[in-house]
Amino acid sequence: MDMAELSGDEEFGGAVPEPRGGQGRDAVSDARLPEVPGFAAWPTQESPKREGKALRKRVARSAHAHFEEGAGRPDPVAAVEETNRSRLPELAPIRVGRMAASPFAFLRGSAGLMAYDLARAPLTGIGAQICGDAHAANFGLYGDARGGLIIDLNDFDETVHGPWEWDLKRLATSLVLAGREAGAGEDVCAAAARDAVGAYRRTMRLLAKLPALDAWNAIADEELVSHTDARDLLGTLERVSEKARHNTSARFAAKSTERIESGDGSEGRRFVDAPPVLRRVPDAEAAAVAASLGEYRETLAEDRLPLLGRYAIQDVAFRVVGTGSVGLRSYVVLLLDHRGEPLVLQVKEARPSALLPHLPEAGFKAPDTAHEGRRVVFGQKRMQVVSDFLLGWTTVDGRPFQVRQFRNRKGSVDPAALSPDQLDDYGRMTGALLARAHAHSADPRLIAGYCGKNDELDDAMARFATTYADRTEADHALLVRAVKEGRMAAEERV
């Protein structure tokens, strides 16, 4: 499909064609087929586009520029301390050290604090499956089942059904902070935020015009650069793609494991300590993680099971994860096939979303989640066009975990390292990807009807992003001061 033909501002949507008379069942009877739960009922007089457009009277698009600190806003340092309480205490200094590295890093670790602020900002009430942590560093490359590379959102620890605006404002704010960290001027940072929102709006309009199935799979990755006019990013994306192709289980295992000989003379492999990032665990802990893979298998499609049945579990180690997840229990499990080729799975603790306490304030019902790992997996599958085909969940010692491939040809762009002429390109690309992700669970016609044709929403959210970036810098400064005064322990970034 030529995406260029669909990138204009033509009116989208249309009436459902009336059945032709005199043919088939209609020629015999006027009886209608029954409505089936889970399917749309046609024809309908409702227009999602008009409904979205009408929402502007209640919540003006310009209102999204507004940010005002509430009197009861949590102290940022206390908020960090609170989120550390349920994590492994020995890893809290690493998390604090990473968050103290820069305002952008602070934003990455404070999704709950931003959700508190966003819950008190203007909202349309339109819900979608949201990432919950859609900052600019949470987009990246990963491999599909056939060896290709996909670019999409790639972190879903906080995913919930919530306000679509929260993801978009978090993305826009992160671009301002990333640009400032890279030394870009304020006009460049604001333009990147504005372009991200504009790309989201235009992409949502494009998706609203397409047949449902085409919209679901639209904006193939090979078309993404041209769709978002991100040609200045081509060189960077090519370098990241080349690096991602080598970021595999085999490469990780080669660096992180050693050969061992068992009592029967056969050879295997085991992880090698590399503290504080990678460390071996006691036998009982390793056995509990390995045993949990039985439950994990039950969460996979049956056609995946013969593949896993060709691997033997070799070893388990603890591995520290990224800024927002530091302190969670996270393991890597080494499996080997009959040729000794490795497959590494990550078994990562899944806690309740940091957004959960703030959903009711925004008018959304907090989900009744039976298993947090399942919440993460289903949220990821709802948002991505292609997901890890070994994605599942399990329970270890009563705690919920998600399971996925580790080092599945993953690669990412560091937004804080982009040049000024690349930052706005990256903003447009990520804005388009976010729109595609939201359109899987929210009707794109509804959101597109609200966003409209002009740039009023783009300007408003860019202003919000600049203001909230200032607030984040102030929050970060408070954390840095707490570290310097010895009120919080921090280790240098690991």
Secondary structure, DSSP 4 states (H G I P E B T S, - for coil): --GGGG-S------PPPPPPTTSGGGGT--PPPPP-TTS--SS----HHHHHHHHHHHS-GGGGG-----TTPPPHHHHHHHHHTTS-GGGHHHHHHHHTT-HHHHHHT-HHHHHHHHTTS-----EEEE-S---GGGEEEEE-TTS-EEEEE---TT-EEEEHHHHHHHHHHHHHHHHHHTT--HHHHHHHHHHHHHHHHHHHHHHHHS-HHHHHT-S-HHHHHHHTT-GGGHHHHHHHHHHHHT-SHHHHHHHHEEEEE-TTS-EEEEE--BTTTEEE--HHHHHHHHHHHHHHHHTS-GGGHHHHTT-EEEEEEEE---GGGTTS-EEEEEEE-TTS-EEEEEEEE-PPPTTGGGTGGGT-PPP--S-HHHHHHHHHHHH-SS--TT-EEEEETTEEEEEEESSSS-B---GGG--HHHHHHHHHHHHHHHHHHHTTTS-HHHHHHHH-SSSHHHHHHHHHHHHHHHHHHHHHHHHHHHHHTTSS------
